[in-house]
Amino acid sequence: MSQPAIQDQECPDCGAQLDLSQAEAVGDLVDCPNCGAAFELVALAPFTLAPFVDEEK
Ligand SMILES: [Zn+2]
């Protein structure tokens, strides 16, 4: 099985390695395992994450 080449991505807030296996399609969310920040996958080429703002706690 071939996996798409996905760059390693670090949390811009705390620098922790993000688990990109959660993000397979545009619109998927990735949670930082360290600080809990959420990021939305907005593009696959290039692989781009944008901060996801959770309006309600
Ligand atoms: Zn973080």
PDB file of the backbone (N, CA, C, O) and the ligand in Angstrom, with CONECT records:
HET     ZN  A 101       1
ATOM      1  N   MET A   1       0.851  -1.200   0.000  1.00  0.00           N
ATOM      2  CA  MET A   1       0.000   0.000   0.000  1.00  0.00           C
ATOM      3  C   MET A   1       0.886   1.249   0.000  1.00  0.00           C
ATOM      4  O   MET A   1       1.868   1.319   0.738  1.00  0.00           O
ATOM      5  N   SER A   2       0.546   2.194  -0.799  1.00  0.00           N
ATOM      6  CA  SER A   2       1.328   3.423  -0.821  1.00  0.00           C
ATOM      7  C   SER A   2       0.568   4.521  -0.098  1.00  0.00           C
ATOM      8  O   SER A   2      -0.621   4.740  -0.327  1.00  0.00           O
ATOM      9  N   GLN A   3       1.277   5.192   0.766  1.00  0.00           N
ATOM     10  CA  GLN A   3       0.690   6.316   1.481  1.00  0.00           C
ATOM     11  C   GLN A   3       1.080   7.602   0.771  1.00  0.00           C
ATOM     12  O   GLN A   3       2.199   7.717   0.271  1.00  0.00           O
ATOM     13  N   PRO A   4       0.178   8.563   0.719  1.00  0.00           N
ATOM     14  CA  PRO A   4       0.579   9.852   0.159  1.00  0.00           C
ATOM     15  C   PRO A   4       1.687  10.471   1.000  1.00  0.00           C
ATOM     16  O   PRO A   4       1.693  10.349   2.225  1.00  0.00           O
ATOM     17  N   ALA A   5       2.598  11.117   0.349  1.00  0.00           N
ATOM     18  CA  ALA A   5       3.705  11.742   1.075  1.00  0.00           C
ATOM     19  C   ALA A   5       3.188  12.969   1.804  1.00  0.00           C
ATOM     20  O   ALA A   5       2.833  13.976   1.192  1.00  0.00           O
ATOM     21  N   ILE A   6       3.155  12.862   3.099  1.00  0.00           N
ATOM     22  CA  ILE A   6       2.697  13.983   3.908  1.00  0.00           C
ATOM     23  C   ILE A   6       3.864  14.465   4.760  1.00  0.00           C
ATOM     24  O   ILE A   6       4.533  13.687   5.440  1.00  0.00           O
ATOM     25  N   GLN A   7       4.081  15.760   4.698  1.00  0.00           N
ATOM     26  CA  GLN A   7       5.177  16.316   5.472  1.00  0.00           C
ATOM     27  C   GLN A   7       4.873  16.234   6.958  1.00  0.00           C
ATOM     28  O   GLN A   7       3.719  16.265   7.385  1.00  0.00           O
ATOM     29  N   ASP A   8       5.934  16.129   7.723  1.00  0.00           N
ATOM     30  CA  ASP A   8       5.753  16.256   9.166  1.00  0.00           C
ATOM     31  C   ASP A   8       5.277  17.670   9.464  1.00  0.00           C
ATOM     32  O   ASP A   8       5.719  18.641   8.850  1.00  0.00           O
ATOM     33  N   GLN A   9       4.390  17.754  10.394  1.00  0.00           N
ATOM     34  CA  GLN A   9       3.825  19.060  10.706  1.00  0.00           C
ATOM     35  C   GLN A   9       3.879  19.248  12.219  1.00  0.00           C
ATOM     36  O   GLN A   9       3.524  18.355  12.987  1.00  0.00           O
ATOM     37  N   GLU A  10       4.324  20.412  12.619  1.00  0.00           N
ATOM     38  CA  GLU A  10       4.400  20.698  14.051  1.00  0.00           C
ATOM     39  C   GLU A  10       3.339  21.708  14.439  1.00  0.00           C
ATOM     40  O   GLU A  10       2.953  22.568  13.647  1.00  0.00           O
ATOM     41  N   CYS A  11       2.875  21.585  15.672  1.00  0.00           N
ATOM     42  CA  CYS A  11       1.916  22.547  16.201  1.00  0.00           C
ATOM     43  C   CYS A  11       2.592  23.912  16.301  1.00  0.00           C
ATOM     44  O   CYS A  11       3.640  24.037  16.933  1.00  0.00           O
ATOM     45  N   PRO A  12       2.002  24.933  15.683  1.00  0.00           N
ATOM     46  CA  PRO A  12       2.617  26.264  15.766  1.00  0.00           C
ATOM     47  C   PRO A  12       2.539  26.857  17.162  1.00  0.00           C
ATOM     48  O   PRO A  12       3.265  27.799  17.479  1.00  0.00           O
ATOM     49  N   ASP A  13       1.673  26.317  17.990  1.00  0.00           N
ATOM     50  CA  ASP A  13       1.537  26.852  19.348  1.00  0.00           C
ATOM     51  C   ASP A  13       2.596  26.288  20.283  1.00  0.00           C
ATOM     52  O   ASP A  13       3.232  27.039  21.022  1.00  0.00           O
ATOM     53  N   CYS A  14       2.791  24.973  20.259  1.00  0.00           N
ATOM     54  CA  CYS A  14       3.677  24.359  21.246  1.00  0.00           C
ATOM     55  C   CYS A  14       4.795  23.545  20.607  1.00  0.00           C
ATOM     56  O   CYS A  14       5.710  23.112  21.307  1.00  0.00           O
ATOM     57  N   GLY A  15       4.743  23.327  19.294  1.00  0.00           N
ATOM     58  CA  GLY A  15       5.834  22.639  18.630  1.00  0.00           C
ATOM     59  C   GLY A  15       5.740  21.129  18.666  1.00  0.00           C
ATOM     60  O   GLY A  15       6.645  20.444  18.190  1.00  0.00           O
ATOM     61  N   ALA A  16       4.665  20.599  19.221  1.00  0.00           N
ATOM     62  CA  ALA A  16       4.513  19.150  19.275  1.00  0.00           C
ATOM     63  C   ALA A  16       4.234  18.586  17.882  1.00  0.00           C
ATOM     64  O   ALA A  16       3.680  19.271  17.023  1.00  0.00           O
ATOM     65  N   GLN A  17       4.620  17.349  17.676  1.00  0.00           N
ATOM     66  CA  GLN A  17       4.358  16.690  16.397  1.00  0.00           C
ATOM     67  C   GLN A  17       2.881  16.367  16.294  1.00  0.00           C
ATOM     68  O   GLN A  17       2.311  15.762  17.202  1.00  0.00           O
ATOM     69  N   LEU A  18       2.262  16.763  15.208  1.00  0.00           N
ATOM     70  CA  LEU A  18       0.840  16.478  15.022  1.00  0.00           C
ATOM     71  C   LEU A  18       0.655  15.106  14.396  1.00  0.00           C
ATOM     72  O   LEU A  18       1.481  14.661  13.599  1.00  0.00           O
ATOM     73  N   ASP A  19      -0.433  14.439  14.761  1.00  0.00           N
ATOM     74  CA  ASP A  19      -0.745  13.128  14.202  1.00  0.00           C
ATOM     75  C   ASP A  19      -1.524  13.315  12.903  1.00  0.00           C
ATOM     76  O   ASP A  19      -2.746  13.466  12.906  1.00  0.00           O
ATOM     77  N   LEU A  20      -0.791  13.301  11.804  1.00  0.00           N
ATOM     78  CA  LEU A  20      -1.421  13.608  10.521  1.00  0.00           C
ATOM     79  C   LEU A  20      -2.234  12.458   9.964  1.00  0.00           C
ATOM     80  O   LEU A  20      -2.883  12.598   8.928  1.00  0.00           O
ATOM     81  N   SER A  21      -2.203  11.302  10.656  1.00  0.00           N
ATOM     82  CA  SER A  21      -3.028  10.190  10.199  1.00  0.00           C
ATOM     83  C   SER A  21      -4.506  10.519  10.354  1.00  0.00           C
ATOM     84  O   SER A  21      -5.367   9.859   9.771  1.00  0.00           O
ATOM     85  N   GLN A  22      -4.795  11.572  11.165  1.00  0.00           N
ATOM     86  CA  GLN A  22      -6.188  11.982  11.326  1.00  0.00           C
ATOM     87  C   GLN A  22      -6.677  12.772  10.127  1.00  0.00           C
ATOM     88  O   GLN A  22      -7.882  12.898   9.913  1.00  0.00           O
ATOM     89  N   ALA A  23      -5.748  13.307   9.344  1.00  0.00           N
ATOM     90  CA  ALA A  23      -6.128  14.198   8.245  1.00  0.00           C
ATOM     91  C   ALA A  23      -5.907  13.496   6.913  1.00  0.00           C
ATOM     92  O   ALA A  23      -4.773  13.347   6.457  1.00  0.00           O
ATOM     93  N   GLU A  24      -6.976  13.078   6.309  1.00  0.00           N
ATOM     94  CA  GLU A  24      -6.862  12.371   5.036  1.00  0.00           C
ATOM     95  C   GLU A  24      -7.541  13.123   3.912  1.00  0.00           C
ATOM     96  O   GLU A  24      -7.269  12.873   2.738  1.00  0.00           O
ATOM     97  N   ALA A  25      -8.428  14.047   4.265  1.00  0.00           N
ATOM     98  CA  ALA A  25      -9.161  14.781   3.239  1.00  0.00           C
ATOM     99  C   ALA A  25      -9.339  16.221   3.697  1.00  0.00           C
ATOM    100  O   ALA A  25      -9.313  16.525   4.889  1.00  0.00           O
ATOM    101  N   VAL A  26      -9.517  17.082   2.731  1.00  0.00           N
ATOM    102  CA  VAL A  26      -9.736  18.489   3.058  1.00  0.00           C
ATOM    103  C   VAL A  26     -10.962  18.615   3.955  1.00  0.00           C
ATOM    104  O   VAL A  26     -12.017  18.044   3.678  1.00  0.00           O
ATOM    105  N   GLY A  27     -10.802  19.366   5.020  1.00  0.00           N
ATOM    106  CA  GLY A  27     -11.892  19.540   5.967  1.00  0.00           C
ATOM    107  C   GLY A  27     -11.725  18.715   7.218  1.00  0.00           C
ATOM    108  O   GLY A  27     -12.413  18.942   8.213  1.00  0.00           O
ATOM    109  N   ASP A  28     -10.794  17.732   7.178  1.00  0.00           N
ATOM    110  CA  ASP A  28     -10.544  16.937   8.377  1.00  0.00           C
ATOM    111  C   ASP A  28      -9.838  17.782   9.427  1.00  0.00           C
ATOM    112  O   ASP A  28      -9.114  18.725   9.108  1.00  0.00           O
ATOM    113  N   LEU A  29     -10.059  17.427  10.668  1.00  0.00           N
ATOM    114  CA  LEU A  29      -9.442  18.160  11.767  1.00  0.00           C
ATOM    115  C   LEU A  29      -8.330  17.336  12.389  1.00  0.00           C
ATOM    116  O   LEU A  29      -8.429  16.115  12.504  1.00  0.00           O
ATOM    117  N   VAL A  30      -7.272  18.023  12.785  1.00  0.00           N
ATOM    118  CA  VAL A  30      -6.165  17.394  13.497  1.00  0.00           C
ATOM    119  C   VAL A  30      -6.043  18.073  14.848  1.00  0.00           C
ATOM    120  O   VAL A  30      -5.978  19.300  14.928  1.00  0.00           O
ATOM    121  N   ASP A  31      -6.013  17.285  15.903  1.00  0.00           N
ATOM    122  CA  ASP A  31      -5.850  17.850  17.237  1.00  0.00           C
ATOM    123  C   ASP A  31      -4.409  17.708  17.678  1.00  0.00           C
ATOM    124  O   ASP A  31      -3.787  16.665  17.478  1.00  0.00           O
ATOM    125  N   CYS A  32      -3.887  18.751  18.272  1.00  0.00           N
ATOM    126  CA  CYS A  32      -2.553  18.664  18.844  1.00  0.00           C
ATOM    127  C   CYS A  32      -2.622  17.790  20.093  1.00  0.00           C
ATOM    128  O   CYS A  32      -3.439  18.038  20.979  1.00  0.00           O
ATOM    129  N   PRO A  33      -1.763  16.763  20.168  1.00  0.00           N
ATOM    130  CA  PRO A  33      -1.809  15.860  21.325  1.00  0.00           C
ATOM    131  C   PRO A  33      -1.280  16.512  22.594  1.00  0.00           C
ATOM    132  O   PRO A  33      -1.491  15.995  23.691  1.00  0.00           O
ATOM    133  N   ASN A  34      -0.602  17.628  22.455  1.00  0.00           N
ATOM    134  CA  ASN A  34       0.022  18.275  23.610  1.00  0.00           C
ATOM    135  C   ASN A  34      -0.855  19.374  24.192  1.00  0.00           C
ATOM    136  O   ASN A  34      -1.156  19.358  25.386  1.00  0.00           O
ATOM    137  N   CYS A  35      -1.271  20.337  23.355  1.00  0.00           N
ATOM    138  CA  CYS A  35      -1.989  21.499  23.884  1.00  0.00           C
ATOM    139  C   CYS A  35      -3.463  21.486  23.506  1.00  0.00           C
ATOM    140  O   CYS A  35      -4.235  22.310  23.998  1.00  0.00           O
ATOM    141  N   GLY A  36      -3.866  20.555  22.633  1.00  0.00           N
ATOM    142  CA  GLY A  36      -5.285  20.435  22.325  1.00  0.00           C
ATOM    143  C   GLY A  36      -5.776  21.370  21.240  1.00  0.00           C
ATOM    144  O   GLY A  36      -6.965  21.385  20.921  1.00  0.00           O
ATOM    145  N   ALA A  37      -4.869  22.151  20.671  1.00  0.00           N
ATOM    146  CA  ALA A  37      -5.279  23.039  19.590  1.00  0.00           C
ATOM    147  C   ALA A  37      -5.754  22.212  18.402  1.00  0.00           C
ATOM    148  O   ALA A  37      -5.232  21.130  18.135  1.00  0.00           O
ATOM    149  N   ALA A  38      -6.748  22.733  17.695  1.00  0.00           N
ATOM    150  CA  ALA A  38      -7.287  22.005  16.545  1.00  0.00           C
ATOM    151  C   ALA A  38      -6.927  22.732  15.263  1.00  0.00           C
ATOM    152  O   ALA A  38      -6.920  23.961  15.197  1.00  0.00           O
ATOM    153  N   PHE A  39      -6.625  21.927  14.237  1.00  0.00           N
ATOM    154  CA  PHE A  39      -6.279  22.482  12.945  1.00  0.00           C
ATOM    155  C   PHE A  39      -7.091  21.780  11.877  1.00  0.00           C
ATOM    156  O   PHE A  39      -7.339  20.577  11.950  1.00  0.00           O
ATOM    157  N   GLU A  40      -7.502  22.556  10.880  1.00  0.00           N
ATOM    158  CA  GLU A  40      -8.278  22.007   9.787  1.00  0.00           C
ATOM    159  C   GLU A  40      -7.388  21.873   8.557  1.00  0.00           C
ATOM    160  O   GLU A  40      -6.643  22.786   8.202  1.00  0.00           O
ATOM    161  N   LEU A  41      -7.488  20.716   7.923  1.00  0.00           N
ATOM    162  CA  LEU A  41      -6.749  20.498   6.675  1.00  0.00           C
ATOM    163  C   LEU A  41      -7.474  21.250   5.561  1.00  0.00           C
ATOM    164  O   LEU A  41      -8.602  20.914   5.202  1.00  0.00           O
ATOM    165  N   VAL A  42      -6.815  22.264   5.025  1.00  0.00           N
ATOM    166  CA  VAL A  42      -7.471  23.111   4.029  1.00  0.00           C
ATOM    167  C   VAL A  42      -6.997  22.816   2.615  1.00  0.00           C
ATOM    168  O   VAL A  42      -7.652  23.213   1.652  1.00  0.00           O
ATOM    169  N   ALA A  43      -5.868  22.126   2.473  1.00  0.00           N
ATOM    170  CA  ALA A  43      -5.377  21.768   1.137  1.00  0.00           C
ATOM    171  C   ALA A  43      -4.433  20.594   1.250  1.00  0.00           C
ATOM    172  O   ALA A  43      -3.728  20.447   2.249  1.00  0.00           O
ATOM    173  N   LEU A  44      -4.418  19.757   0.224  1.00  0.00           N
ATOM    174  CA  LEU A  44      -3.544  18.586   0.229  1.00  0.00           C
ATOM    175  C   LEU A  44      -2.255  18.833  -0.547  1.00  0.00           C
ATOM    176  O   LEU A  44      -1.234  18.209  -0.261  1.00  0.00           O
ATOM    177  N   ALA A  45      -2.290  19.722  -1.510  1.00  0.00           N
ATOM    178  CA  ALA A  45      -1.097  19.986  -2.313  1.00  0.00           C
ATOM    179  C   ALA A  45      -0.945  21.478  -2.526  1.00  0.00           C
ATOM    180  O   ALA A  45      -1.600  22.041  -3.404  1.00  0.00           O
ATOM    181  N   PRO A  46      -0.104  22.129  -1.753  1.00  0.00           N
ATOM    182  CA  PRO A  46       0.685  21.533  -0.682  1.00  0.00           C
ATOM    183  C   PRO A  46      -0.169  21.269   0.550  1.00  0.00           C
ATOM    184  O   PRO A  46      -1.235  21.857   0.732  1.00  0.00           O
ATOM    185  N   PHE A  47       0.327  20.376   1.381  1.00  0.00           N
ATOM    186  CA  PHE A  47      -0.377  20.035   2.618  1.00  0.00           C
ATOM    187  C   PHE A  47      -0.429  21.261   3.518  1.00  0.00           C
ATOM    188  O   PHE A  47       0.603  21.763   3.963  1.00  0.00           O
ATOM    189  N   THR A  48      -1.649  21.739   3.781  1.00  0.00           N
ATOM    190  CA  THR A  48      -1.793  22.993   4.511  1.00  0.00           C
ATOM    191  C   THR A  48      -2.800  22.842   5.639  1.00  0.00           C
ATOM    192  O   THR A  48      -3.927  22.390   5.432  1.00  0.00           O
ATOM    193  N   LEU A  49      -2.376  23.228   6.828  1.00  0.00           N
ATOM    194  CA  LEU A  49      -3.269  23.223   7.969  1.00  0.00           C
ATOM    195  C   LEU A  49      -3.566  24.657   8.378  1.00  0.00           C
ATOM    196  O   LEU A  49      -2.685  25.516   8.337  1.00  0.00           O
ATOM    197  N   ALA A  50      -4.795  24.914   8.769  1.00  0.00           N
ATOM    198  CA  ALA A  50      -5.166  26.231   9.271  1.00  0.00           C
ATOM    199  C   ALA A  50      -5.731  26.068  10.668  1.00  0.00           C
ATOM    200  O   ALA A  50      -6.407  25.078  10.947  1.00  0.00           O
ATOM    201  N   PRO A  51      -5.471  27.013  11.544  1.00  0.00           N
ATOM    202  CA  PRO A  51      -6.035  26.912  12.896  1.00  0.00           C
ATOM    203  C   PRO A  51      -7.549  26.828  12.840  1.00  0.00           C
ATOM    204  O   PRO A  51      -8.208  27.577  12.119  1.00  0.00           O
ATOM    205  N   PHE A  52      -8.082  25.895  13.619  1.00  0.00           N
ATOM    206  CA  PHE A  52      -9.532  25.724  13.663  1.00  0.00           C
ATOM    207  C   PHE A  52     -10.034  26.347  14.960  1.00  0.00           C
ATOM    208  O   PHE A  52      -9.629  25.952  16.054  1.00  0.00           O
ATOM    209  N   VAL A  53     -10.923  27.328  14.819  1.00  0.00           N
ATOM    210  CA  VAL A  53     -11.426  28.035  15.990  1.00  0.00           C
ATOM    211  C   VAL A  53     -12.716  27.389  16.465  1.00  0.00           C
ATOM    212  O   VAL A  53     -13.720  27.336  15.754  1.00  0.00           O
ATOM    213  N   ASP A  54     -12.646  26.904  17.685  1.00  0.00           N
ATOM    214  CA  ASP A  54     -13.829  26.314  18.295  1.00  0.00           C
ATOM    215  C   ASP A  54     -14.564  27.422  19.053  1.00  0.00           C
ATOM    216  O   ASP A  54     -14.074  27.922  20.065  1.00  0.00           O
ATOM    217  N   GLU A  55     -15.716  27.790  18.564  1.00  0.00           N
ATOM    218  CA  GLU A  55     -16.375  28.959  19.110  1.00  0.00           C
ATOM    219  C   GLU A  55     -16.961  28.703  20.485  1.00  0.00           C
ATOM    220  O   GLU A  55     -16.992  29.596  21.332  1.00  0.00           O
ATOM    221  N   GLU A  56     -17.422  27.492  20.702  1.00  0.00           N
ATOM    222  CA  GLU A  56     -18.004  27.163  22.012  1.00  0.00           C
ATOM    223  C   GLU A  56     -17.073  26.232  22.764  1.00  0.00           C
ATOM    224  O   GLU A  56     -16.547  25.268  22.207  1.00  0.00           O
ATOM    225  N   LYS A  57     -16.884  26.531  24.009  1.00  0.00           N
ATOM    226  CA  LYS A  57     -16.010  25.663  24.795  1.00  0.00           C
ATOM    227  C   LYS A  57     -16.790  24.443  25.237  1.00  0.00           C
ATOM    228  O   LYS A  57     -16.244  23.574  25.917  1.00  0.00           O
TER     229      LYS A  57
HETATM  230 ZN    ZN A 101       0.119  22.213  20.432  1.00  0.00          ZN2+
END
